Amino acid sequence: MPLPEIIAPAWVSRIVAHLPGRPPRLALVLALNTMLK
């Protein structure tokens, strides 16, 4: 199932920038899942 396009807040972009080796969208989903737990 394709993921919807998400407009990431600046802090999420910073988190994604510090996760080398992961696709940006995957890293964004992981960051959002962590925040929502």
C-alpha positions in Angstrom: 0.0 0.0 0.0 1.6 3.3 -1.0 2.1 5.8 1.7 0.5 9.2 1.6 2.8 12.1 1.0 3.5 13.8 4.3 4.7 17.4 4.9 7.3 16.9 7.6 7.9 19.6 10.2 11.4 20.8 10.5 12.3 18.7 13.5 11.3 15.5 11.6 13.5 16.6 8.8 16.4 17.0 11.2 15.8 13.5 12.6 15.7 12.0 9.1 19.0 13.8 8.2 20.7 11.9 11.1 19.5 8.5 9.9 22.0 7.5 7.2 21.4 4.5 5.1 17.6 4.7 5.3 15.2 5.9 2.6 13.9 9.3 3.7 10.2 8.2 3.7 11.0 5.1 5.7 12.9 7.2 8.3 10.0 9.6 8.4 7.5 6.9 9.1 9.7 5.4 11.8 10.1 8.9 13.4 6.3 9.5 13.3 5.6 6.0 14.8 8.0 6.7 17.6 6.4 10.0 18.3 2.9 8.5 18.4 3.6 5.6 20.7 
